[in-house]
Amino acid sequence: MNTSKNAPDRAPDGSNGYGHGSPTITVVATVAAALFLNLAIYGLGRAAGGDFRFTASGQPAEIDALTVAGFTVLPLLVGMTAVAVLTRVWPWVVPAALLVTPAIALGTIPVMTIPADFDDTSKITLALCHVALVPVTVAGVLRLRV
């Protein structure tokens, strides 16, 4: 660490101790990228004729842009924040997250998307939203390595 009284506390390589910059910026950038990407995919699905309507508890329901945003931002923000915080204590969190995050993103397709009674365009679009999370989250998690 830097022993100068006037210099900020830094790792020997001059960084803040993280491999690739601020963890807060990494979390925010990852969530923002995923949100942008999923809203773009959703918009294309709407443009292609997807109505995003399905039945939930016997009642008609619809996935709108706000729902896509919520289902993108909330879990990803919680997960990425957890990785950013926990990896400082337990470095094994990053390798674990590299396995868990894609498994969750892809595993929710057969659990949430396929069983719902969406039209084909909506089903494909929402599945692509899940798939798009994989490279975004992997890149974000890799940037959180200590």
N, C-alpha and C positions, 0 to 999 in steps of 0.2 A: 504494500500500500504506500501511497505517497506520504512522506513524512513532513512535507512542507506545511507550515501553519497557515499559509495563505491559499493553498491549493485545495480544491474539493477532494473528498475521499474517493479515490479511484482504484480500480484493479491494476495490476502490473502492466497490462496491455493498454492502459489509458481509458478503458471503457468503464461503464458503471457496474461491472461485475456480471452483466448478462452478455451473452455471445453476440447479440445483434441489436443493441439499443434499448430504449425504454420499454419495459413490459406493458405499461399503460398504453403507450402508443401502439404497440403490437396488438393488444387486445382490441382497442378501438378500431384500428385499421382492418383487422381480420373480420370483425363484426360488420363494419361498413361495407367491405368488399362482398361479403356473403349476402348482405341485404340488397345491395345494388344488383348483384348477379341474379338472385332469386326473384326480385321484382321485374327484372328484364325478361327472365324466362316466363314468369307469370303473364306479363304483358304480351309476349309472343303467343302464349297459349290462348289468351283471350282473343287476340287478333286472328288466330287460326280457327276460332269458333268454339272453343271450350266454354261451357257455361258454369262449370265448377259447382254444380248443384249435386247434393246427395241427401240421403235420408239418415237422420240421427234420432234415435229413440222414437221412431215412428213419425217424426216431424221433418218437413223439408228444411234443409240448411244449405248454405252457400259459403264457399271460400272466397273472400274478397282480398284485396291488396293488403288491408290492415291485418287480416288473419295470417297471410303469408309473412308479413313483416314480424308479427309477434312470434310466430313459430320459428322464425329464423333468428331473431335478435335475442330473445329471452334465454333459450337453452344455450346458445353459443356464448353469450355474455357470461352466464354463470359458469359454464365449463372452462372457457378460456381464462377467466379470472381465477378459478380454482387452480388451474395448471400454473398460472403466473405466480400465485402465492405459494403453493405447495412445493414447487420445484426448487425453491430456495432452501427448503428444509430437507426434502427428499428428492434428489436428482433422478431417481427412477420414475418419477411421475411423467416426465416427457416421453420416454419409451413406452410406458403404459398408455398414455394418451394417444400416441401414434397408432396403437392398436384399437383402442376403445372408440375414439371419435369416428373413424370410418365405419366401424361395426355398428355403431348407433345410427349414423346417417343412412347407411344402406339397409340395416336391419329393420328400420321403421317403414321401409317401402312395403314389404309383405304384411306388416302388422297394421299399418294405418291406411296406406294408399290403395293397395290392390283390393282389399275386402270391401271398400266403400263402393257405392253404386254410381260412381262418376261416369260420364261419357268417356270414350276412349281418349279424346284430345286432352281432357282435364286430367285423366289418370296418368297419361304419359308426361304431361307438363309437370305435375306435382312430383312424379318420380324423378324427373330431371332436376328439380329443385333439390331433392335429397342427394342425388349424385353430385351435383355441383358443390355441395358442402365439403365433399371429401378433399379435393385439392386445396381449397381455401383453408380449411382447418389444419390440414397437415402442414401447409406452409407457415401458418400462424404458430402452431405448436413448435415447429422446428426453430423458429425465431426466439422462442422462450427458453431455449437451452441455456443452462448456466455454464 
